[in-house]
Amino acid sequence: MTAAATALLFERTFGGAPAAIASAPARVNLIGEHTDYNGGEVLPIAIARRTYVAVRPNGRDEWRAASATQEGVGSFAAVRPQRSGQWWDYVAGVVNELAAAGRRVPACDVAVWSDVPAGAGLSSSAALEVAVGAALAELPGGTRSARAIAGDAWRAEVEFVGVQCGIMDQFASALARAGHALHVWCDTAAVEHVPMGDAVLIFDTAVPRSLRASAFNTRRAECEQALALLRARYPELANLAQAEPEQIREAVLPEPAASRALHVSEETRRVRRAVGDLKEGRELDGGLLLASHDSLRRLYECSSPELDWFVERAMRAPGVRGARLTGAGWGGCAIAVGDEEALAASAPELEREYALAFGRAPRIWLTRAEDGARAEACDSRPAAKLSSPA
């Protein structure tokens, strides 16, 4: 999908050209799952699949929003928008956050084009939220840093849409850099770009899931319970990821709190090992990915038969070093890393065998680390980069 297609959708829906267009990518998390909302560390990359958003002030007292994948035009109030349960809540949430920060923008018409599959675990919602923020930042007086856009988008998801996620998805979409993974400390929001040259095979199981309807919020509550119990013994713990595996074992927590806590602790330490390898010029350790998937399957209980099938089958392909689910789980996507030619060669057989096993066709992409959010060319204006993180 391109900025030109987005501009055409805008013109056909609202008449005339948009005032600004921006885009933001989907992401895959290389390692560090369910650690972000527990104060841990994560290591995502942006991928080539992007969401494009075109905007133009409309002079009305309401916003209007159209999507290439949805019928009709949605709308919400310019002042104090309310959650509707519709896809444009992600747009309204960003608008609401900007207003809360004292940065009220005029009501706009909004058109959305995207090739990010919804429900696949690639963070389609964050790509939309960040693209909306980046587009609005291009309007007169709307200047906003990439970091600020990421924060607005995260608060929109948590406080307006109501998904209690961590900061990883929005930060990756806004701040990622081509050829690098984004190491994020989720307790402090500090980031660093780590060289990452590996090719990554993304395997969409075509099993959709919604964080609003999944066990995501249940898992978060279980982690909060685990932290409260651990603090009774270790009051200095700032968050669950800070707890050492030995502390968790010695505390003898009840299940499932013990399993959830152990996953978070060990997963954060796997991220640190992966970052250390990449900084020293080594390849991403496939063994860390396999250990991560096993933990997500056994301790966090968020895998699925389809995801487990992919990991087991991918590891039989020559040249594949490691594989794991990516995203929250319960369906969606998995990844594999290894030799690029080997990954590409394995795709047709994986597709055929998966369809035979599960009766549905997967979607498969080969990607590398791509850039985060950016302004796009609009009305003969050249494309521009967002201001650097503040």
Secondary structure, DSSP 8 states (H G I E B T S, - for coil): --HHHHHHHHHHHHSS--SEEEEEEEEEESS-TT-GGGT-EE-EEEEEEEEEEEEEE-SSSEEEEEETTSSSEEEEESSS----SSTTHHHHHHHHHHHHTT-----EEEEEEE-S-TTSSS-HHHHHHHHHHHHHHTSTT----HHHHHHHHHHIIIIII-----SHHHHHHHH--TTEEEEEETTTTEEEEEE---EEEEEE-S----TTTSSHHHHHHHHHHHHHHHHHH-TT-SSGGGS-HHHHHHHT--TTHHHHHHHHHHHHHHHHHHHHHHHTT----HHHHHHHHHHHHHTS----HHHHHHHHHHTTSTTEEEEEEESS-SSSEEEEEE-HHHHHHHHHHHHHHHHHHHSS--EEEEE--B---EEE-BTTB---------
